[in-house]
């Protein structure tokens, strides 16, 4: 492809410009970029640009080049700029014709826009053809010149200091095609690069004629440049689990918005503290935003100076299994194409990629299902993900159909069968627990438990004697009379007036018929119920037992005391506001010593976490420091502390944004400082602290009351 651009048609301007002083022809390298003299920053990054040829030798881009031609319309010659890189050609400038006025020529310039600047030439594959003096025109020359900084020429063909030296610009001066490396360092920050061929003259001879049959030209087949950028990417809003969640696992996402005024937004970088864990190209930009030379360790090599998009908005996924397990300082940075970076995320999180125990083979029940014998639990098989674990057992007594299962006191791996088990089926629940959580799996049911064999029971009493001499109140008759009394005494006293083995027990949260209730921490909860016989007769003055199991995996049931029914069989229980989420069970035993309750009811209670937050001062300037103090009110606090998110929004509403994530002490306290930035005018911000639900913390996500700070 041949381009001829910016043709100047005013010969008077050409003569004025080029006949009063010998003009330096700019070829291969010259000061073409008139950039602002900005000081180089120590943090400036650099990129390597392969132009016209890629690092692997394939045809490359000439996107950073512009072409210019300056021509006298009365001249018989033509000045042309050539751009054929995409077809495997070159970037060049050529003069075709027999005569040219001074100042006529063609230039190709490698141009950058601030804040990018050229700081080095690393390699040039170039040649010149047809340069030399025209016959009989000793003071008119064809020449090429290059300039890096001030006064440093790469290649040049200048007139001799003495006209007696015609060899200084002879045809043999032309440069055969070759790759040159090793160039002087740049001087001024506005140094640039260009390739040109131009006629210069003086007042006596204002025109040039090439040697017969030649078309003077300069060609650049490939160049490798060093480009610097002293600006960092600007990060806008970030969101998604990586930005806000306290615990991360598996593949997590981050929504990123960013801009860059220089080389473009290149990579998003995942770090554990200062250690780089993963790096991704955020947007390939059609293939331009990719390492041009992946064979080496330098990722900042491209085919153009602005290879990546200057504005991006993307959802990026991270594999958190590349991060270490447990609490870490998570950082996510955005890099531009020269390696400058800006943090988008910088907070403490917990990485939890080790799963809780998983059952791979159900527990079993072995032994003989007969009163007087024993059943033994088989552990089953478990996947503990390489962690240390412990196992606990809980036996369940069910009816013959396998329903109505109730726990049996104790946690042994074996169970001795007694008369309470006769006619029932039993199962065992095995709970496996590690530092990553707990899992429970139930066995199949045992066979129906048979009564004790006849040989194990006392011999039947003989019938009463019919002899007139026999005592009618003999021992056998006394034992038969006392048997019901003994049976009653072994069960203890009757529980309430009208005690019944066929009792009906109801329980409900006050004000609702729902079986589950969600409440805020600190708010007490009232439960109301009734206890009646099957025919609806109230059971008066009976004790109803209260027990509960914390929502933590593997938690055991704890005794919560008892309440007594009134004369109408109604009862009331109060659950204090400082308890975690839990299952609450109410039981009635018709006799106080009964192993099995006659009736029971279960409710689910879910409690939101309680957090206290204070902020000081209440009023501050646009760059003031706000101090936060707080305490996790709902406990117990996990051994490693609890993650807390500090959030803010404008007083008028809007979405809550998390600006800091921190961990409490073991006592549940936390502190933080935040300096305001970019605040313009009077505004009031409101803040809150949020405690998210976690596996080892038996509360739902909860927030503090909001606190306000006025910015003057």
C-alpha positions, 0 to 999 in steps of 0.5 A: 500500500502506498500513501502520499499525505499532506502535500504542500502546494506553496513553492514560496514557502518551500523556498523560504524554508529550505534555501537560507540554511542547509536543512538536516534530512530526517531519516531513520531517527530524528526529533519528530515528537514535540512532547511536553518536557515532563520529568520521568517518574521513578515508577514509570513502566516501559514496553517494547514495541515491535513495528512492521515485523512481529518478534517471530518475523511475521508481518506486523503493524505500522499503526503508530506511524504517520506519512508526510510528503512535501512537494513543489507542484511545479516540480517534475518529481514525486515524493512518496511515502510507502507503507506495506508492512501488512504484506511483509514489506516496509515503511519507506520514503522515495523520490521519483523524477529528474529534478526536485526543488529544495525542501521536497521530500517524504517522511514517515514518523513514529508518533506517540501521544502523551503520556507515552514517550520514546526512550530507546531504539533497540533494533533497526532492519533498514537500507538506503537506495539511490542516494548520492550527488547529482552530476554537476551539482556539488552544493546540492545533495541527497542525504539521510540523517537521524537524530536521537536527542540532540545532535546524535545521527544514526545514518547520514549523507551530508555534503563534504566540508570541502567541495574537493571531496565528492566521495562524502555522498557518493552512490557507494554510501548507500546502506545495504539491508541489515539489522543494526543493534546498539544505539546511543541512549536518548537524551531529551524526553521529546526525542523521536524517530522518523525516516525521510528523504529530502532535497536541500539546497542553497540560494545559489542552487535551489534544486536537486537532480538524482543520479541517472536512473536512480530513485533515492529512497530509505526503507525500514523493514522492522524496528524495535523501540522502547516506550515509557509511560509514567501514569497508572491505571485509574480504577473505578467501581469494583464489585462481586464476591472477591470485593466484598465476601468475607470467605472465598472458595472455588471460582469467585468473580470480580466486576472491574471498571478501569481506565488508562490514559497511556498504553491501556489496561492490560492485566488483572493481577491476583495477589496473596499480600505482595506475592503474585498468584495469578495474572490474566489479560483483562481484554485481548482487544482483538489480539493486540493486547497480547505479549508479542514475544511469549518466548521470553519472560518479558510480558510487556512486548507488543505490536503497537504503543497502545495495544490495550483498551483505554477503558474496560468493564469486565467480570473476571473469574479467579480460581481461589484454590491458587491461594493459601487456605485460611486468613490472607491479605487479598490484593487485586491490581490492574496493570497497564501495558507498561507494568504500572499498576493500581490496587483495586482490592486490598482487604483481609479475607478467609480462603476456604477451599478444603471441604467439610467431611463427606460420607462415602459409605453409610454407617451400619448397625450390627449385633443382635436386635433382642432385649438383653443383647447389644447393637454396635455402630459401624462408622461407615466411610468418610472423606475428610479431605486430608484433615484430622477428624473426630466422630460422635454417635447418637442412637435413635429409637423409632417405631416398628415402621421406622417413624417417630424416631427420638434420640437416646441419651448417650454417645457410645458406639454401642447400645445395650437393648432394654425393655424400652427398645422391645418392638422398636427399630433402632438407627445410629447417626454418625457425625464426622467433624474437622476444622472445616465443618461437620457432616452427619449420616444415618444408618439403615434401621435395625430389625425390630427388637425382639423381647428377651428369651423365655429362659431369661424371665422368672418362672411363672408363679404356681396357682393358689392352693385350694387346700383349706389349710392354705393361707389366702394371702400367700406370697404368690398372691402378694407379688401379683398384687404389687406388680402394677405398683412396682411398674408405676414406681419404676417410671416415677411420679405421674407428671401433672394432673390427668397425666397421659401416655397419649398426650398432645403437645403444641408449641408456636412462637408468639404472634405467628403460626410459623415453625421457624422465626428469624429475629435480631440479636438481643430480642427475646422470643416468647413461645406459647403452647398447650398440653392435653390428653388425646380427648382434649382434657388439659394436663394441669401442673405438668413439667414441659422440658426445654432443650436446644441444639446450636446451629453450629455443625456437630453441636450437641443438645443442651438442657434449657430447663422446664416450664409448668402448665397452668390449669388450662394446660397452657404454658409459656417459655421465653428464649433470651435474646443473646442466643445463637440460631438453634433448634428448640425442642419441647418434651412432655413425659407422662411420668417423670422417670420415663426414658421416652417422652409421650409428646414433643414439639420442635421449633427453628429459631434463626438469629441475626448477628449483633454488631455495635459501631461508633464513628468519630468525629461527627463532623470533619473536613474534606480530607479528614480522618474518620475513626471507627470502633466497634464490637461484635455483640453476638457470640461466642466469637470464633477463635480466629476472630470474626470478619467485619465489613465496614460500609458507607453510602450517602445519607440520601440513600443508594447502594451500600459500598464496602470500603474496608474488611477487617477481623475482630479480636478474640473478644470481638472488638475492632478498630479502623481509620479512614481518610476521606478523598475527593470530597467536594462540598458539604455532604453527610455520609452514613456508615454501618458494620456488617457481620456475614454468616460463616460456617463456624459462626451460628448467626445470620448476616447482621448489621449495626445501626448506622452512624453519620459523619458530616463533611464540611 
